[in-house]
Amino acid sequence: MVDLRFRQIHMDFHTSENIGGVGQDFDPEVFAATLERAHVDSVTCFARCHHGWIYTNTALFPERRHPHLERDLLKEQIEACHARDIRVPIYTTVQWDHFTANLHPEWLVLDERGCPTGTPLYEAGFYRRLCVNSPYVDFLKAHVEELFELLPVDGFFFDIVAPQDCSCRYCRAGMAREGLEPADPAARRAYAVRVMDAFKLDMTAFVQRFNPDCTVFYNAGHIGPEHRVSAEAYSHFELESLPSGGWGYVHFPAAVRYARGLGHDCMGMTGKFHTSWGDFHSFKNPAALQFECFQMLAQGAKCSIGDQLHPSGAICQTTYDLVGGVYAEVAAKEPWCQGARAVTEIGVLTPAETSEERVPAEIIGAVRMLQEGGHQFDILDSLSDFERYSVLVLPDRIPVSAVLAGKLSRYLEAGGALIASHCSGLNELGDAFALDALGVSLVGEAPYSPDFVLPAGEIGRGLPETEHVMYMRGMQVDPMAGSEVLAQVVMPYFNRTYKHFCSHRHTPSAGVVGYPAVVRRGRVIYFAHPIFAQYARNAPRWCKQLLLNALDMLLPEPLVRVEAPSAAIASLTEQEASARLILHLLYYVPERRGEDFDVIEDVVPLRDVAASVRVPRAVSAVACVPSGEPLAFTQTGGRVRFVVPEVRGHQMVAITYA
């Protein structure tokens, strides 16, 4: 596995042909010295941009060299950075190339009407996509080969590489050769996935002919189950996730918790921008950049910050004051992050495996609830290894095939535990539960919505024993013999329609118990409502409390316990070679101060944070790092307990084994 560097910059340089003096103010020594001063140890620089222009002395494609560039910009960047031991992966675009789109419209992705996709002809933007099933790939390979001839190549960052529903003549002919019907949308989409997987595997093999140690990454703005088949084409994963650029603050933790299970080193990627890519002369709040980078470390990933070099080639000193302030801290934290792997005990299956959603609402809800509860978890698909997890969670809509049913049954027989909700556990037809272990049989959709859950006993701990509204429609199930109903549904007087309604919203409780809300059978707990999607929509605390109570019942001694506000994040990693665990505590609070996205401006310290960690053997020392401040601790009942004097944004605690 490639061991990435920790402090990378992704240096965009998408530069219009309508701007003159490109690179005229570039000073290679100032460029590299600025990066070094900001503690940058890797920078991705541009060979070719979305406008289609090349930024090195190409002999094969002189017509593609930026018309106002009078120096070998990329070569100078690489030489200056290498002199300071700064790694320089090379960026080139794949599916967005404005020059090629205009020169070769026959290579464009076409929709089912035969029209190009992306930016309309008379609108600004370079977002028309090129088809990698066309002769365009021959150009790409010639371009890549020439870069090897011209430059030392540390790695390639291939950008905009995602399957496209394409009806170009090359895709139609390819489908015909395979006996597929191109008029069938499902067949086109499945074919597109195979085309893209083949492209990536072939391009990586091509790159490795010239340098087998060259890193290779294909960017699609997300890593998910669709990348499992082609994972061997990647040397590592870079998780593009700019919270202010449309990804939000849940995307990165959701994506990295899946990607790190595919066997590659991971790197998070945020941006220095206030909004997103191309936001010239803007600056992210320092606290936000801290959180985004420190959360990467907490999840066992390396850091990358996006920037865009000015067309003149002058590097922005203010930007690197901002970056340097954060990367100085990352550099100090690195000894406790090098070689660290996440320690987890809960696996959450994602609906993304059977849908085209990147981060489904159910995963958003799961990530939020589990993080707010301090739990250590990964995101899985049906091909993941289940055996290493104490509890599996099937949130809301995980269909269970016969193969998956067998795998889950074997997991439960081996002592595992399971939480499922709503439609999860139904067979692929959705007409019956595929797992008897759930302890329920299907009646159908709940007859009332909203209805109300009545918390009671252990599942209701922390909630008043009265009706709590469940806004989204649940399922009506019957408990099987040997199952225990933990909570009941209370019905409303009637559903809200034009014929009968009450007040502004839903009808109140009629006080009549209708059907089970939560059912337990052994080490399996089933929720009849879509509690994960509901939490993603409007975060009822009772949905989270019910889930956390269920986890307490199945996992009474979790890996981590922290007494802190629910916005705090606790993540546990292990450095096996150093015989120590690292507990990361983060407390930054995103706020919706503007209409478009959440921001972080303030760092509010937490003091005297009590924590405990389940440990497998004797502990010799507990200390705040990198400061080295020792902490008093006790070790009893398989747990080590200590108090962290202060968490100012991010605090790491090293727990060293004897």
C-alpha positions in Angstrom: 0.0 0.0 0.0 1.3 3.5 -0.9 2.2 5.6 2.1 1.1 9.1 1.2 2.5 12.3 2.6 0.4 14.1 5.2 0.4 17.8 3.9 -0.6 18.1 0.3 -1.9 21.0 -1.8 -4.1 20.5 -4.9 -3.0 23.4 -7.0 -5.7 24.1 -9.6 -4.8 26.0 -12.7 -7.8 26.1 -15.0 -6.9 29.2 -17.0 -8.8 30.8 -19.9 -7.2 31.6 -23.2 -8.7 35.1 -22.9 -6.2 35.9 -20.1 -2.7 37.1 -21.1 0.6 36.9 -19.4 0.0 33.4 -18.1 2.9 32.4 -15.8 4.7 35.7 -16.3 5.1 36.3 -12.5 6.0 32.8 -11.6 9.2 32.5 -9.6 10.1 28.9 -9.0 12.1 29.7 -5.9 9.4 31.8 -4.3 6.8 29.2 -5.3 8.7 26.3 -3.6 9.9 28.4 -0.7 6.3 29.5 0.0 5.1 25.9 0.0 7.9 24.8 2.3 7.3 27.7 4.7 3.7 26.5 4.9 4.8 23.0 5.8 3.6 21.5 2.4 5.3 18.3 1.5 3.3 17.4 -1.7 1.6 19.6 -4.4 -0.4 18.4 -7.3 0.5 20.6 -10.3 -1.2 20.9 -13.7 -0.2 19.4 -17.0 -3.6 20.1 -18.6 -6.7 21.9 -17.4 -10.5 21.8 -18.0 -10.1 24.5 -20.6 -7.9 21.9 -22.4 -4.6 23.8 -22.3 -1.3 22.2 -21.6 1.3 23.9 -19.3 4.5 22.2 -20.3 6.6 22.2 -23.5 4.6 19.7 -25.5 6.0 18.7 -28.9 3.1 16.4 -29.8 0.3 18.9 -29.2 1.7 22.4 -29.7 -1.8 23.6 -30.6 -2.9 22.7 -27.0 -0.2 24.6 -25.2 -1.8 27.7 -23.5 -1.5 30.5 -26.1 -0.2 33.0 -23.6 2.3 30.8 -21.7 5.9 31.5 -22.5 7.7 29.2 -20.1 7.7 25.5 -19.2 5.6 26.1 -16.1 5.1 22.5 -15.0 8.8 21.6 -15.4 9.8 24.6 -13.3 7.3 23.8 -10.6 8.5 20.2 -10.4 12.2 21.1 -10.4 11.9 23.7 -7.7 9.7 21.5 -5.5 11.9 18.4 -5.9 14.9 20.5 -4.7 13.0 21.0 -1.4 11.8 17.4 -1.2 8.2 18.3 -2.1 6.5 15.7 -4.1 4.7 16.7 -7.3 1.9 14.5 -8.6 0.8 15.6 -12.1 -2.8 16.7 -12.8 -4.5 16.1 -16.1 -8.2 16.2 -16.9 -10.2 13.4 -18.5 -13.8 14.0 -19.2 -13.9 17.8 -19.1 -11.7 19.4 -21.8 -13.2 22.4 -23.6 -10.6 22.5 -26.3 -11.2 18.8 -27.2 -15.0 19.1 -26.9 -14.9 21.9 -29.6 -12.3 20.1 -31.8 -13.8 16.7 -31.6 -17.6 16.8 -30.9 -17.8 13.2 -32.1 -16.0 12.2 -28.9 -18.6 13.8 -26.6 -21.0 11.9 -24.4 -24.5 11.9 -25.9 -27.7 11.5 -24.1 -30.6 9.3 -25.3 -31.7 12.1 -27.7 -28.3 12.3 -29.3 -27.4 15.6 -27.6 -24.2 16.4 -25.7 -24.5 16.5 -22.0 -23.2 19.2 -19.7 -22.8 22.9 -20.5 -25.1 24.2 -23.2 -23.2 25.6 -26.2 -24.0 29.3 -25.4 -23.4 29.2 -21.7 -20.2 29.7 -19.7 -18.5 26.5 -18.6 -16.4 23.6 -19.7 -18.7 20.8 -18.4 -19.4 18.9 -21.6 -18.1 15.4 -21.0 -15.9 13.3 -23.3 -16.5 9.6 -23.8 -13.7 7.3 -22.7 -15.1 4.6 -25.1 -14.1 6.8 -28.1 -10.7 7.5 -29.9 -10.3 10.3 -27.3 -8.4 7.7 -25.2 -5.7 7.4 -27.9 -5.0 11.1 -27.4 -5.0 10.7 -23.6 -2.4 7.9 -23.7 -0.2 9.9 -26.1 -0.5 12.9 -23.8 0.5 10.8 -20.7 3.3 9.1 -22.5 4.8 12.4 -23.5 4.7 13.6 -19.9 6.8 10.7 -18.9 9.3 11.7 -21.7 9.4 15.3 -20.7 9.2 15.2 -16.9 10.0 13.2 -13.7 6.5 11.8 -12.8 5.8 11.2 -9.1 2.1 10.4 -9.8 -1.0 11.1 -11.8 -4.2 12.7 -10.7 -6.8 12.0 -13.4 -9.7 14.2 -12.9 -13.4 13.8 -13.8 -13.6 10.1 -14.2 -17.1 8.7 -13.7 -19.4 6.4 -15.7 -21.7 8.2 -18.1 -25.0 7.1 -19.6 -23.8 7.5 -23.2 -25.4 7.0 -26.5 -22.5 8.0 -28.7 -21.8 5.8 -31.8 -18.9 4.1 -30.0 -21.0 3.1 -27.0 -23.9 2.0 -29.2 -21.6 -0.1 -31.3 -19.9 -1.6 -28.2 -23.3 -2.5 -26.7 -24.3 -4.1 -30.0 -21.2 -6.2 -29.9 -22.2 -7.5 -26.5 -25.8 -8.2 -27.6 -27.2 -5.3 -25.4 -30.0 -3.0 -26.2 -28.8 0.6 -26.2 -32.4 1.9 -25.9 -32.6 0.3 -22.4 -31.5 2.9 -19.8 -30.5 0.2 -17.3 -28.4 -1.6 -19.9 -26.7 1.7 -20.8 -25.9 2.5 -17.2 -24.5 -1.0 -16.5 -22.4 -0.8 -19.7 -21.1 2.6 -18.8 -19.8 1.3 -15.4 -18.0 -1.6 -17.2 -16.5 0.9 -19.7 -15.2 3.1 -17.0 -13.8 0.3 -14.9 -12.0 -1.0 -18.0 -10.7 2.4 -18.8 -9.2 2.9 -15.4 -7.6 -0.6 -15.2 -6.2 -0.1 -18.7 -4.8 3.4 -18.0 -3.1 2.3 -14.8 -1.4 -0.6 -16.6 -0.3 1.9 -19.3 1.1 4.3 -16.7 2.9 1.4 -14.9 4.8 0.5 -18.1 6.7 3.7 -17.7 6.9 3.9 -13.9 5.6 1.0 -11.8 6.0 3.1 -8.6 3.9 6.0 -10.0 0.9 6.8 -7.9 -2.4 6.9 -9.7 -5.8 8.3 -8.7 -9.0 8.8 -10.6 -11.2 11.5 -9.2 -15.0 11.4 -9.4 -15.7 13.6 -6.3 -16.6 10.6 -4.2 -15.5 7.0 -3.3 -18.2 4.5 -2.7 -19.2 0.9 -3.4 -19.1 1.5 -7.2 -15.3 1.8 -6.8 -14.7 -1.7 -5.3 -14.4 -3.5 -8.7 -11.8 -1.1 -10.0 -10.0 -0.4 -6.7 -6.8 -2.1 -8.0 -6.5 0.6 -10.6 -5.8 3.1 -7.8 -2.7 3.4 -5.7 -4.6 5.4 -3.1 -7.8 7.4 -2.6 -8.2 11.2 -2.5 -11.6 12.1 -1.1 -12.6 15.4 -2.6 -15.0 16.8 0.0 -15.3 20.6 0.3 -18.0 21.2 2.9 -18.8 24.6 1.5 -18.7 23.4 -2.1 -21.8 21.2 -2.0 -20.4 18.2 -0.1 -21.4 19.4 3.4 -19.9 18.3 6.7 -21.2 14.8 6.6 -19.8 13.7 3.3 -16.2 13.2 4.3 -16.8 11.1 7.4 -19.2 9.0 5.5 -16.9 8.5 2.5 -13.7 7.9 4.4 -15.4 5.3 6.7 -16.1 3.3 3.5 -13.0 4.0 1.5 -10.5 3.0 4.1 -12.0 -0.5 4.0 -10.9 -1.0 0.4 -7.2 -1.5 1.3 -5.7 1.8 0.2 -4.2 4.7 2.0 -6.7 7.6 2.1 -6.3 11.4 1.8 -9.0 13.9 2.5 -9.3 16.9 0.3 -10.9 20.2 1.3 -10.2 23.7 -0.1 -8.8 27.0 1.2 -11.8 28.7 -0.5 -14.7 30.3 1.3 -17.0 28.5 -1.1 -15.6 26.1 -3.7 -13.1 25.6 -6.6 -12.4 28.7 -8.7 -13.4 31.1 -5.8 -10.4 33.4 -6.4 -9.3 35.8 -3.5 -11.4 34.1 -0.9 -10.3 32.4 2.3 -11.7 29.7 4.5 -12.1 30.6 8.2 -9.0 29.2 10.0 -11.2 27.2 12.5 -13.0 25.5 9.6 -9.7 24.6 7.9 -8.4 23.2 11.2 -11.4 21.0 11.7 -11.5 19.7 8.2 -7.8 18.7 8.3 -7.8 17.4 11.9 -10.8 15.3 11.2 -8.9 13.7 8.3 -6.2 12.7 10.8 -8.8 11.5 13.3 -10.1 9.1 10.6 -6.7 7.8 9.7 -6.4 9.8 6.5 -3.8 12.3 5.2 -4.6 15.9 4.3 -5.0 17.8 1.0 -6.0 21.5 0.7 -7.3 22.8 -2.7 -6.0 26.1 -4.0 -5.9 27.8 -7.4 -2.8 29.5 -8.7 -3.4 33.0 -10.2 -3.0 33.0 -14.0 0.1 35.2 -13.6 1.8 32.3 -11.7 2.2 34.4 -8.5 1.5 32.3 -5.5 -0.7 34.0 -2.8 1.2 34.5 0.4 -2.0 35.1 2.4 -3.3 31.7 1.4 -0.1 30.1 2.6 -0.2 31.9 5.9 -3.6 30.3 6.4 -2.4 26.9 5.2 0.8 27.1 7.1 -1.0 27.8 10.4 -2.9 24.5 10.0 -0.2 22.4 8.4 2.3 23.4 11.2 -0.1 21.7 13.6 -0.5 18.7 11.3 3.2 18.3 11.1 3.4 18.3 14.9 0.7 15.7 15.2 2.1 13.4 12.5 4.1 11.1 14.8 0.8 10.0 16.4 -0.9 9.5 13.0 1.8 7.8 10.9 0.7 4.2 10.2 -2.5 4.6 12.3 -5.6 2.6 11.5 -9.1 3.2 12.7 -10.3 1.0 15.5 -14.0 0.3 15.0 -16.6 -2.2 16.2 -19.8 -1.2 14.4 -20.4 -1.8 10.7 -23.1 0.2 8.9 -24.3 -1.2 5.5 -24.9 1.5 2.9 -28.0 1.7 0.6 -25.6 3.3 -2.0 -24.7 -0.3 -3.1 -28.1 -0.7 -4.7 -28.8 2.9 -5.6 -27.1 5.7 -7.5 -26.9 8.0 -4.4 -23.5 9.0 -3.2 -24.4 9.5 0.4 -28.0 8.4 1.0 -30.1 10.0 3.7 -29.9 6.9 5.8 -26.1 7.1 5.9 -26.3 10.8 6.8 -28.5 9.9 9.7 -26.4 7.0 10.7 -23.2 9.0 10.6 -24.7 11.8 12.7 -26.3 9.6 15.3 -23.3 7.4 15.8 -20.8 10.2 15.9 -23.0 12.1 18.3 -23.1 9.0 20.4 -19.3 8.6 20.4 -19.3 5.2 18.6 -16.6 3.8 16.5 -17.9 2.6 13.1 -17.2 1.9 9.4 -19.5 2.1 6.4 -19.7 -1.3 4.6 -21.3 -3.0 1.6 -22.4 -6.6 1.2 -18.9 -7.7 0.2 -17.2 -6.3 3.3 -15.9 -8.6 6.0 -18.5 -8.6 8.7 -16.7 -10.8 11.2 -14.6 -8.0 12.7 -17.6 -6.1 13.9 -19.5 -6.6 17.1 -22.7 -5.0 15.7 -24.0 -4.6 12.2 -26.5 -1.9 11.3 -28.9 -2.1 8.4 -30.4 1.4 8.1 -33.9 1.7 6.7 -33.6 0.2 3.2 -31.0 -2.6 2.8 -32.5 -5.3 0.7 -31.3 -8.8 1.6 -30.6 -11.3 -1.2 -30.3 -15.0 -0.5 -26.5 -14.6 -0.5 -26.6 -11.7 1.9 -29.1 -13.5 4.1 -26.7 -16.5 4.4 -23.8 -14.2 5.2 -25.7 -12.4 7.9 -27.0 -15.6 9.4 -23.4 -17.0 9.7 -22.4 -13.7 11.3 -25.1 -13.9 13.9 -24.4 -17.6 14.5 -20.8 -16.6 15.3 -22.0 -14.3 18.0 -22.6 -11.0 16.1 -25.4 -8.6 16.8 -27.7 -6.7 14.4 -29.9 -3.6 14.3 -32.2 -3.2 11.3 -34.9 -0.6 10.6 -37.9 -0.2 8.3 -37.5 -2.0 5.0 -34.0 -3.4 5.8 -34.1 -7.1 5.9 -36.8 -7.5 3.3 -36.1 -9.7 0.3 -35.3 -8.2 -3.1 -39.0 -8.3 -4.0 -39.9 -6.4 -0.8 -42.7 -8.8 0.0 -41.3 -10.7 3.0 -38.4 -10.5 5.4 -35.5 -12.6 4.3 -34.1 -13.0 7.8 -36.0 -15.0 10.4 -33.4 -13.6 12.9 -35.2 -10.3 12.8 -38.0 -11.9 14.7 -40.8 -10.2 12.8 -43.1 -11.0 9.9 -44.3 -8.4 7.4 -47.9 -7.2 7.4 -47.3 -4.2 5.1 -46.9 -0.5 5.3 -48.1 1.0 8.6 -51.7 2.1 8.1 -51.1 5.5 9.8 -48.6 8.2 9.3 -47.5 10.0 11.3 -47.9 7.6 14.2 -46.3 7.6 17.6 -43.8 5.4 19.4 -44.2 4.8 23.1 -40.8 4.4 24.7 -40.6 2.1 27.7 -38.1 0.2 29.7 -34.5 -0.2 28.6 -35.1 0.9 25.0 -36.8 4.1 26.3 -34.1 5.1 28.8 -33.7 8.9 28.8 -37.1 9.5 27.2 -40.4 10.2 28.9 -42.9 7.3 28.8 -45.3 9.1 26.5 -46.0 9.2 22.7 -43.2 10.5 20.5 -44.2 11.3 16.9 -42.6 9.4 14.0 -43.0 11.7 11.0 -42.2 9.2 8.3 -44.3 6.1 7.6 -43.1 2.9 9.1 -43.9 -0.7 8.6 -46.5 -2.9 10.3 -45.0 -6.1 11.5 -46.1 -9.0 13.7 -43.6 -10.3 16.3 -42.7 -14.0 15.8 -42.7 -16.5 18.6 -39.7 -15.9 20.9 -39.6 -12.1 20.1 -40.0 -9.4 22.6 -41.8 -6.1 21.8 -39.6 -3.4 23.3 -41.9 -0.4 22.3 -45.3 -0.1 20.8 -46.8 2.2 18.2 -49.7 4.3 19.3 -52.2 5.2 16.6 -53.6 8.7 15.8 -57.4 9.2 15.5 -57.1 9.2 11.7 -54.8 10.1 8.8 -54.8 13.7 7.7 -56.8 14.1 4.4 -59.2 16.6 3.0 -62.0 14.6 4.6 -60.7 14.6 8.1 -57.9 16.6 9.5 -57.0 18.3 12.8 -55.1 21.5 13.4 -52.0 22.6 11.4 -50.1 19.3 11.0 -50.8 15.7 12.0 -53.6 14.2 14.0 -52.8 13.6 17.7 -52.6 10.3 19.4 -55.9 8.4 20.1 -54.2 6.6 22.9 -54.7 3.2 21.3 -51.8 0.8 20.9 -51.7 -0.5 17.3 -48.6 -2.6 16.4 -44.9 -3.0 17.4 -42.4 -0.2 17.0 -39.3 -1.9 18.3 -38.8 -5.7 18.5 -36.0 -7.7 19.9 -35.0 -11.3 19.3 -31.8 -12.3 21.0 -29.0 -10.2 19.7 -31.2 -8.6 17.0 -33.2 -5.4 17.3 -35.7 -4.2 14.7 -37.2 -0.7 14.4 -40.4 -0.4 12.3 -39.7 3.2 11.4 -37.1 4.8 9.1 -35.2 6.3 12.0 -32.0 7.0 10.0 -33.7 8.9 7.2 -35.8 10.7 9.7 -32.8 11.9 11.7 -31.2 13.1 8.4 -34.3 15.1 7.7 -35.0 16.9 10.9 -33.1 15.1 13.7 -35.7 14.2 16.4 -33.6 13.5 19.5 -35.8 10.5 20.4 -34.8 8.7 17.2 -31.2 9.0 18.2 -31.9 8.1 21.8 -33.7 4.9 20.8 -30.8 3.9 18.5 -28.2 4.6 21.2 -30.2 2.7 23.7 -30.4 -0.3 21.4 -26.6 -0.2 21.0 -26.2 -0.1 24.8 -28.3 -3.2 25.0 -26.2 -5.1 22.3 -22.8 -3.4 23.1 -22.8 -2.7 26.8 -19.0 -1.9 26.8 -18.3 0.3 23.8 -14.8 1.1 22.7 -15.1 4.7 23.7 -17.1 6.7 26.3 -16.8 10.5 26.4 -18.6 12.9 28.6 -18.9 15.8 26.2 -21.5 17.7 24.2 -23.1 15.7 21.4 -21.3 17.9 18.8 -18.0 16.5 20.0 -16.4 13.8 17.8 -14.4 11.0 19.3 -12.3 8.7 17.0 -10.0 5.9 18.0 -6.9 4.8 16.0 -4.2 2.4 16.7 -0.4 2.5 15.9 0.4 -1.1 16.2 4.1 -0.6 15.7 4.2 1.8 18.6 1.9 -0.3 20.8 -0.5 2.5 21.5 -4.0 3.8 20.9 -4.7 7.4 19.9 -8.0 8.9 21.0 -8.9 12.0 18.9 -11.3 14.4 20.4 -12.7 17.2 18.2 -15.1 20.0 19.1 -16.0 22.4 16.3 -19.6 23.4 15.7 -20.7 24.2 12.1 -23.4 26.9 12.0 -25.8 27.9 9.2 -25.0 31.7 9.2 -25.7 32.2 5.5 -28.2 30.6 3.2 -25.8 28.4 1.2 -23.7 26.3 3.6 -22.5 25.8 7.2 -19.5 27.7 8.5 -17.1 27.3 11.4 -15.7 30.5 12.9 -15.2 29.9 16.6 -13.2 27.4 18.6 -14.9 26.9 22.0 -12.8 24.9 24.4 -14.1 22.1 26.4 -12.6 21.5 29.9 -12.2 18.5 32.1 -13.5 16.0 29.6 -13.9 12.6 31.2 -13.2 9.6 28.9 -12.7 5.9 29.0 -11.4 3.5 26.4 -11.8 -0.3 26.3 -8.3 -1.8 26.1 -7.2 -5.4 25.6 -4.1 -5.3 27.9 -2.3 -3.3 30.5 -1.6 0.4 29.9 1.6 2.1 31.1 0.9 5.7 30.2 -1.7 8.1 29.1 -0.7 11.5 27.7 -1.9 14.5 25.7 0.0 14.7 22.5 1.9 16.3 21.0 2.4 18.3 24.2 3.4 15.2 26.1 1.4 16.2 29.2 0.9 13.1 31.3 -2.6 12.3 32.5 -3.5 10.4 35.6 -5.5 7.3 34.8 -7.1 4.2 36.3 -7.5 0.8 34.7 -10.3 -1.5 35.9 -12.8 -3.8 34.2 -11.0 -3.8 30.9 -11.2 0.0 30.6 -8.7 2.9 31.1 -10.2 6.1 32.5 -8.8 9.6 32.5 -9.8 13.2 32.3 -8.6 15.5 29.5 -8.0 19.0 30.9 -8.8 20.9 27.8 -10.0 20.2 24.2 -9.4 23.3 22.2 -10.7 22.2 18.8 -8.7 19.0 18.6 -6.8 17.1 21.2 -5.1 13.7 20.8 -4.5 11.4 23.7 -1.9 8.6 23.5 -2.7 5.4 25.4 0.5 3.4 25.5 0.5 -0.3 26.3 2.8 -1.7 29.0 
